[in-house]
């Protein structure tokens, strides 16, 4: 009775019900704290196998203003499952919700405290404090990873993988137009507005993300009708809808830094970011680096992601891979499964062989 099943599925959609149960990958919460909850995926047997094979753990850093579940959206859209399948142990640090009370949080809080603390906890849990950690991150999570490695070169980090990370904001629309319009009066009005709001509230972040996916929203009714009897397709659609509806906001200080350091002055394109009297030089990172970008990414242009090849030219090795899909599709979905994560495994396996 495919037609009847399709009608029932459509009825459940109209009632706001999920057409498939949420199935998070099994995990253990190692520690809970404000903006620093740490989870490990995989069993103790998986950990023992990875240790005996000499495979360092992988710490996944989520983007700011994105729920950490971005790395485990569904069984067929799960980064942690993909990493586990390669015999590696993934850990995820969860920054949690951001509100007005977090308005004093800046990039320094993440790269000086939260992420270094997570790295230490990962190695302690892994059972080999003499080992190193591979950092992997999506979008602005990559920015945090690079700032952490540059600010603390003594951290036990073996490599960095950044997927869809913007590294030249002059190549990301609409920022060039915004800078042109604001240049006569300078960045102060926008900075003051962000300060007054205490950051960028979650509703604005969600609205902005949906605006980049306007074509998907227009096509959604037709997609639903075409897939009325395809529960898996509709479940994937609902997962993405849920993801868009749960985006947290940006804390105040960090939003101001994004505007002034990343957008208005585009310091990241030159590799050196200045926070007050402090400079963090990304070009000093002496680690193997892997970058991913897409021409179909509506949030981070291919050129902005590839610019990292220039920034990290002095690193031991820098790889850039193009995977033609959406921003989210770079880490979750069929293209990520077929291209992104196998390429990440090849990169890390090469480092395993060098270190063996």
TANOR-V824487 format. One record per backbone hydrogen bond with DSSP energy under -0.5 kcal/mol. CO is the residue of the C=O (numbers start at 1). NH is the residue of the N-H. Records with the same first field share a line. If there is no record, write none. Layout:
CO: NH  NH
This chain:
1: 5
2: 6
3: 7
4: 8
5: 9
6: 10
7: 11
8: 12
9: 13
10: 14
11: 15
12: 17
13: 16
26: 42
28: 30  40
31: 38
33: 35  36
37: 94
38: 30  31
39: 92
40: 28
43: 47
44: 48
45: 49
46: 50
47: 51
48: 52
49: 53
50: 55
51: 54
54: 56
57: 59  134
58: 60  91
59: 61  136
60: 62  93
61: 138
63: 66
67: 70
68: 71
69: 72
71: 79  80
74: 77
77: 73  79
78: 82
79: 83
80: 84
81: 85
82: 86
83: 86  88
84: 87
88: 90
89: 58
90: 41
91: 60
92: 39  94
93: 62  95
94: 37
98: 249
99: 102
100: 103
102: 105
103: 253
105: 254
106: 109  110
107: 110  111
108: 112
109: 113  114
110: 115
113: 117
114: 118
115: 119
116: 120
117: 121
118: 122
119: 123
120: 124
121: 125
122: 126
123: 127  128
128: 131
132: 57
133: 135  158  159
134: 59
135: 161
136: 61
137: 163
138: 141
139: 142  143
140: 144
141: 145
142: 146
143: 147
144: 148
145: 149
146: 150
147: 151
148: 152
152: 155
155: 157
156: 133
158: 288
159: 135
160: 290
161: 137  163
162: 164  292
163: 139
164: 166
168: 171
169: 172
171: 173
172: 175  176
174: 178
175: 179
176: 180
177: 181
178: 182
179: 183
182: 185  186
187: 190  191
188: 192
189: 193
190: 194
191: 195
192: 196
193: 197
194: 198  199
198: 252
199: 201
200: 250
201: 204  205
202: 206
203: 207
204: 208
205: 209
206: 210
207: 211
208: 212
209: 213
210: 213
211: 214
213: 217
214: 218
215: 219
216: 220
219: 223
220: 224
221: 225
222: 226
223: 227
225: 228
227: 230
229: 231
230: 234
231: 235
232: 236
233: 237
234: 238
235: 239
236: 240
237: 241
238: 242
239: 243
240: 244
241: 245
242: 246
243: 246
244: 247
250: 200
251: 255
252: 256
253: 257
254: 258
255: 259
256: 260
257: 261  262
258: 262  263
259: 264
260: 265
261: 267  268
266: 269  270
267: 270  271  272
271: 282  283
273: 275  280
274: 276
275: 278
278: 275
279: 281
280: 273  282
281: 284
282: 285
288: 160
289: 319
290: 162
291: 321
292: 164
293: 323
294: 297
296: 298
299: 301
301: 305
302: 306
303: 307
304: 167
305: 308
306: 309
307: 310  311
308: 312
310: 313
312: 315
317: 289
319: 291
321: 293  323
323: 325
326: 330
327: 330
328: 331  332
333: 337
334: 338
335: 339  340
336: 341
339: 343
340: 344
341: 345
342: 346
343: 347
344: 348
345: 349
346: 350
347: 351
348: 352
349: 353
350: 354
351: 355
352: 356
